[in-house]
Amino acid sequence: MYKNLVAALAAACCFSSPALSQNPPPPAEPLKLGFVYVAPLADTGWVHQHDLGRKAVEAALGNKVQTTFVENVPEGADAERVIRDLAQQGHKLIFTPSFGYMEPTLKVAKEFPGVRFESITGYKTAANVATANARYYEGRYLAGIAAGRMTKTNVAGYVAGFPIPEVLQGINAFTLGMRSVNSKARVKVIWLDVWFDPSKERDAAMTLFNQDADVVAFHTGSTAVMQAAQERGKLAIAYHSDMRKVAPDAQVVAVTHQWGGYYTQRARAALDGSWQSGNVWGGVKEGMIRVGDFGPKVPKAVQDEVMARQRDIASGKLQPFRAAIAEVKDNEGRVAIAQGAALTDAQILQMNWLVEGVQGRVAR
């Protein structure tokens, strides 16, 4: 009997159920996401909006993702180096939100076919490179309506980085929006040939104010234009972000872009294996562009008008580059949009002209 008891105890000691003997599966490694920023991260501006998008991914997906960003990376060789470093460090989805990052992104993507890349504002795709952009021009048109109602000199200024199609779309849409409510409106453009240089941006704004502009818009990376308007007692259109913090009296309206939804969708696709290359161009309808954040000097009637037109764009009733009533000419007198016609997306994406009412030239 003693022998039987010992044998039973030995058997009990050495036996364990399958549920207890199997180790639990290790937790899945988070998807590493990389973001490359063309300017320093601040509390407003282009980079700020993309960083809000990064944070939205973290909030939506929690420990399924791990994000990294590198700020103030110049376009060109530095960008290529940083993008390559992120890929070597195990990032499997890398967002590169600047037009000048397109070629470096494509080059690095060839070296890392297992990594997915998102070229934001780029237009060239590859098997592992998708592109995405927003229809900023829709917000510009709406801001133009506000500017057309608010100007007293009928002169607006526009501080612009480079004459690429995206910027030309914005200038033209802004001018068309202004002139839709104020046929006397003119827009003066100053080109900077740089995206981020607060000193140059400020100087350009001051020059425009000295040339009778009482409201300015801009397509650059800092808040310098807004601050200049606040200092001079003029008006300005905020871009990328709400900038009332730095220009509480000067801000007319803000044109903002919203990246959180897109970035989260693409991260989910990378996680579940459904990610594919492609091209997304979303605007007001898709929630990627919006206007609002009106300043204290803007009458409610103007605010209501702008918001009504925003709803019209969302529904498709209003298209900024459709000549619904009369033909649209460029500022050299040529017909750019025939009466009753609308530009196709391909034509908008290749835009290389300035509309009637703009004082400035496109470098060719």
Order of alpha helices (4+ residues) and beta strands (2+ residues): alpha-alpha-beta-alpha-beta-alpha-beta-alpha-beta-beta-alpha-beta-alpha-beta-alpha-beta-alpha-beta-beta-alpha-beta-beta-alpha-beta-beta-alpha-beta
